[in-house]
Amino acid sequence: MSGSDAAGDAAGDAGEAGELGDIFRRLIRNTGPISLAQFMGESNARYYAGRDPLGAAGDFVTAPEISQMFGELIGLWLADMWIRAGREEPVLYVELGPGRGTLARDALRAAGRYGLAPEVHLVEGSGALREVQEQAVPGAFWHADLAGVPQDAPMLLVANEFLDALPVRQLVRTQDGWRERMVGLEGDDFVFVAGRQPMDEAVPAEWRGAAVGTLLETSPASAAIAYEIAGRLAEQGGAALVIDYGHGEMRTGSTLQAVRAHAKVDPFAAPGAADLTAHVDFATLARIVQARGARHLGTVTQGEWLRALGIDARAQTLSARAPHYAQEIEAARHRLVDEAQMGRLFKVMGIAAPAWPDGAGFDAH
């Protein structure tokens, strides 16, 4: 990208952010504070609509872009599940938010060595990313949401860093009880304010008596996706991997963050020009999965899951084949599995249809 191109893109981002920010300001001045979920949802819809945010020239890097080993091990896991479930045909590969299609390409290549050649369905709302995915995964079918994916075959589903970008709702304990944390204005600046509507009934019973100032974060959008995935697996058969950063039990406090040009920025600074995310509450997702009749195979850290799947041996094999890349391969492996990198914060959740087998990497859970 030339300097003039970069400057033009930056100016375009600033213009988009200013436009959306001005829309929010008019809305708040006319009708009062808006929910954080609305602010986050509309900001990310604008952010993803017309750009490829991945890679060194973008705003962030995901695991499939770090190393082919990540996608390959996912493909082997899916192939192993499919084989042990009876090799049913036809079978669908479904990915939510497939980025550049790198994970799908690597996973399908690895799975193909074991006879798994599924029909590919990608759930992607960004036109810019669909164009990139088409180059990586020719012959795929695209959908705006999971509802468009066929329901007449087992589904092998992957959602990597998808749920973290879905809108969250925050509830705060005030002197007057629980209230929703809203986005208001102080002059032209966006600020958090407590809503007027009592929200005690929306808070789990064990948290209702928490101290003033306690903040809880929930994601109805993520819960709805988990509900749909589990229901589809229970009816169609299949298995799923949900991979994201998050926590294994409900916690207090805000995890909202914004990333732009590989650095954290103020979530309110440039709505529509930065990626807004929050940690995934895997404990809540597990309860939803089980209530829908699907199997929660377990939720483990990304580091222990990748090690259980053989990433160390795979890295050694790749290094032996290409010694001049050995240092890069080891650096990528380290970034994916080390506890101080992605290994601990990122979790892997396994889900399966009732009659499908246990999954590798979750056996001890």
Residue pairs with C-beta under 8 A, 6 or more apart in sequence:
1 9
1 57
13 270
13 273
14 270
14 273
16 46
16 272
16 273
17 270
17 271
17 272
17 273
17 274
19 272
20 42
20 43
20 46
20 271
20 272
21 190
21 270
21 271
21 272
24 34
24 39
24 42
24 183
24 190
24 271
25 185
25 188
27 34
28 34
28 183
28 184
28 185
29 185
32 184
33 182
33 183
33 184
33 193
33 195
34 182
34 183
35 169
35 180
35 182
35 183
35 195
36 167
36 168
36 169
36 170
36 180
36 181
36 182
36 183
36 192
36 256
37 167
37 168
37 169
37 220
37 221
38 167
38 183
39 183
39 190
39 271
40 167
40 168
40 256
40 276
40 278
41 166
41 167
41 221
42 271
42 272
43 271
43 272
43 274
43 276
44 165
44 167
44 275
44 276
45 125
46 271
46 272
47 53
47 272
47 273
47 274
47 275
47 276
48 125
48 126
48 129
48 165
49 125
49 126
49 127
49 128
50 126
50 127
50 128
51 58
51 126
51 128
52 58
52 100
52 128
52 129
52 132
53 59
53 60
53 275
54 60
54 61
54 62
54 65
54 99
54 100
55 61
55 65
55 100
59 259
59 260
59 261
59 262
59 274
59 275
60 259
60 262
60 275
61 262
62 99
62 160
62 161
63 70
63 103
63 160
63 161
63 243
63 302
63 336
63 342
63 346
64 70
64 71
64 99
64 100
64 102
64 103
64 106
64 160
65 99
65 100
65 102
66 332
66 335
66 336
67 329
67 332
67 333
67 335
67 336
68 106
69 306
69 311
69 314
69 315
69 318
69 332
69 333
69 336
70 103
70 106
70 306
70 336
71 102
71 103
71 104
71 105
71 106
71 107
71 110
72 106
72 107
72 109
72 110
72 314
73 110
73 306
73 309
73 310
73 311
73 314
74 103
74 106
74 107
74 110
74 158
74 160
74 241
75 106
75 107
75 108
75 109
75 110
75 111
75 116
76 110
76 111
76 114
76 309
77 241
77 309
77 359
77 360
77 361
78 93
78 107
78 111
78 116
78 156
78 158
78 239
78 241
79 110
79 111
79 113
79 114
79 115
79 116
80 114
80 359
80 360
81 156
81 239
81 352
81 356
81 357
81 359
82 88
82 91
82 111
82 116
82 154
82 156
82 239
83 114
83 115
83 116
84 357
85 154
85 237
85 239
85 355
85 356
85 357
87 115
88 153
88 154
88 237
90 118
90 119
90 153
91 116
91 118
91 119
91 153
91 154
91 155
91 156
91 238
92 118
92 119
92 120
92 121
92 149
92 150
92 153
92 154
92 155
92 156
92 238
93 104
93 107
93 108
93 111
93 118
93 119
93 120
93 121
93 156
93 158
94 121
94 122
94 123
94 146
94 149
94 155
94 156
94 157
94 158
95 103
95 104
95 121
95 122
95 123
95 157
95 158
95 159
95 160
96 123
96 146
96 157
96 158
96 159
96 162
96 225
97 123
97 124
97 159
97 160
97 161
97 162
97 165
98 104
98 122
98 123
98 124
98 129
98 133
98 137
99 129
99 133
99 160
99 161
100 129
100 132
100 133
100 136
101 122
101 132
101 133
101 134
101 135
101 136
101 137
101 140
102 136
103 158
103 160
104 120
104 122
104 133
104 136
104 137
104 140
104 158
105 136
105 137
107 158
108 117
108 118
108 120
108 137
111 117
111 118
118 156
119 141
119 150
119 153
120 137
120 139
120 140
120 141
121 140
121 141
121 142
121 143
121 149
121 150
122 130
122 133
122 137
122 140
122 141
122 142
122 143
123 142
123 143
123 144
123 145
123 146
123 148
123 149
124 130
124 133
124 142
124 143
125 144
130 142
133 140
133 142
134 140
143 149
146 225
146 228
146 229
146 232
147 228
149 155
149 232
151 232
151 235
151 236
152 236
153 236
154 236
154 237
154 238
154 353
155 232
155 233
155 236
155 237
155 238
155 240
156 238
156 239
156 240
157 229
157 233
157 238
157 239
157 240
157 241
158 240
158 241
158 243
159 225
159 229
159 240
159 241
159 242
159 243
159 244
160 241
160 243
160 244
161 243
161 244
161 245
162 225
162 242
162 244
163 219
163 222
163 225
163 242
163 244
163 246
163 280
163 285
164 244
164 245
164 246
164 277
164 278
164 279
164 280
165 275
165 276
165 277
166 219
166 221
166 222
166 225
167 219
167 220
167 221
168 217
168 218
168 219
168 255
168 256
168 278
169 180
169 217
169 218
169 219
169 220
170 180
170 181
170 215
170 216
170 217
170 218
170 254
170 256
171 178
171 179
171 180
171 181
171 199
171 202
171 203
171 215
171 216
171 217
171 218
172 178
172 179
172 180
172 181
172 194
172 213
172 214
172 215
172 216
173 210
173 211
173 212
173 213
173 214
173 215
174 194
174 212
175 212
176 198
177 198
177 199
177 200
178 198
178 199
178 200
178 202
178 203
178 208
179 194
179 195
179 196
179 197
179 198
179 199
180 194
180 195
180 197
180 199
181 192
181 193
181 194
181 195
181 215
182 192
182 193
182 194
182 195
183 190
183 191
183 192
183 193
183 268
184 190
184 191
184 192
184 193
185 191
189 268
190 268
190 271
191 268
200 208
203 216
204 250
207 214
207 216
210 252
214 252
215 252
215 253
215 254
216 250
216 252
217 253
217 254
217 255
217 256
217 278
217 279
217 281
218 281
218 284
219 278
219 280
219 281
222 280
222 281
222 285
223 284
223 285
223 288
226 242
226 285
226 288
226 289
227 288
227 292
229 240
229 242
229 289
229 294
229 351
230 288
230 289
230 290
230 291
230 292
230 293
230 294
230 351
231 292
231 293
231 294
232 238
233 239
233 240
233 294
233 351
233 352
233 353
234 292
234 293
234 294
234 353
234 354
236 353
237 353
237 355
237 356
238 352
238 353
238 356
239 297
239 350
239 351
239 352
239 353
239 356
239 359
240 350
240 351
240 352
241 348
241 349
241 350
241 351
242 280
242 282
242 285
242 348
242 349
242 351
243 302
243 346
243 347
243 348
243 349
244 280
244 346
244 347
245 279
245 280
245 342
245 345
245 346
245 347
246 279
246 280
246 281
246 282
246 345
246 347
247 279
247 280
247 281
247 282
247 283
247 347
248 282
248 283
248 299
248 347
249 283
250 281
250 283
250 284
254 278
255 278
255 279
256 267
256 276
256 277
256 278
257 264
257 267
257 276
257 277
257 278
258 264
258 265
258 266
258 267
258 269
258 270
258 274
258 275
258 276
258 277
259 265
259 274
259 275
259 277
260 270
260 273
260 274
260 275
265 274
267 274
267 276
280 347
282 299
282 347
282 349
285 349
286 296
286 299
286 349
289 295
289 296
289 351
290 296
293 354
294 351
294 352
294 353
294 354
295 351
295 352
295 353
295 354
295 356
296 349
296 350
296 351
297 349
297 350
297 351
297 352
297 358
297 359
297 362
297 365
298 349
298 350
298 359
298 362
298 365
299 347
299 348
299 349
299 350
299 365
300 308
300 347
300 348
300 361
300 362
300 365
301 339
301 343
301 344
301 346
301 347
301 348
302 336
302 337
302 342
302 343
302 344
302 346
302 347
302 348
303 336
303 337
303 338
303 339
303 342
303 343
303 344
303 346
304 343
304 361
305 348
305 361
305 362
306 336
306 337
306 343
307 337
308 360
308 361
308 363
309 360
309 361
311 333
311 336
311 337
312 333
315 329
315 330
315 332
315 333
318 325
318 329
319 325
319 326
319 329
319 330
322 329
334 341
335 341
335 342
336 342
336 343
337 343
348 361
350 359
350 361
350 362
352 358
352 359
